[in-house]
């Protein structure tokens, strides 16, 4: 459930592509590219998600594994990931993804 103004909306977890930390709250981006503010910390959100479906790639982003479109080498030890509905590319150390 996501609170927005005076409304409570339901966001299906399977529709989430990326969750990004932004100060004191987070932004969930769905597979259609729509953004949804969440008034929780990234750590508390991650604890509520199924680790078989979601992966915390760094201190500020969680991705849904099924929303990955493409993984490419970015540099010697870094990967760049293209996600459905998310315009930015997400970066991580290759070691973290392989051993995460």
N, C-alpha and C positions, 0 to 999 in steps of 0.2 A: 504494500500500500504506500502511496506517495501523497503527502499532503501538499496542496498547492492553493494558496489563498484560503478560502473557506471551503474548499472541496477536498475530497479524498478520492484519488483515482487508483485503479488497479493496473499494475504493469506486470505482465506475465514474465517471469524470470527467463523463460526460453526466448523471449524477444530481445533481451539485453545483449548488446555487442560489447560495449566497454563501459566501465565505471571509472571516472576520474575524480581525484581529490581536488577541491578548489576552496582553499581556506578552511572555514569551519564546517563546510558541507561538501557534498559530492554531486556530480552530474552523471546520470546514467544516459547513455546514448543507445537507442534501440536499433534494430537492424534496418529500419526505414530512415535512419538519420535524425529522428526526433530526439530532443533532449528533455530530461526530466530531473529536476532538482530533488535531492534527497538530504534531509537534515540529520544525517548520521555521519560518523567518521568512517573512513575507508576500512579501518580495522574491524569495526563492529559489523559493517556490511559483509566483509569477507568471512567472518565467523558464522554468518547465517547462510552462506552459499555452499552448495555441494562442491567439494574439491575435485570431484571427478569431472565437473563441467566448467569450473572457473579456475583461473590461475592468476595469482598476483605477480605481475611481471616486474614491478618496481615499487618504490614507496608511494607512488601516486596513481597507479592504474591497475585495474583488474580487467581481464579479458575473458570472454566465454570462448572456450575452445572450438565449439561448433560454428562460431561466427568468423573463424579465420578464413580468409580468402587465399592468401599467399604468404609464404615465408621466404625471404631472400637474405643472402649475405649482404651486410652493410659495410663491414670492415673485417679485419682479421678475426676478431673475437666477438663481433656484434651482429645481431640479426635485425631486420626490419620486417614488421608484420603489417599486412593490409587486412583491415577488418571490415565486415559488411556494415554499411551505414555510417562508418566513421571516416571523416575526411582526412584526418591526420594519420600519419604512419606511426606505429608504436615501435619503440626500440628497446632492446634488451641485450644483455650479455648472453652469448650462446651457451655458456656453461650453466647459467641459471635455468634456462629453458630445458636443456637436455637432462640435467640432474634434479630439476625442481620437483 
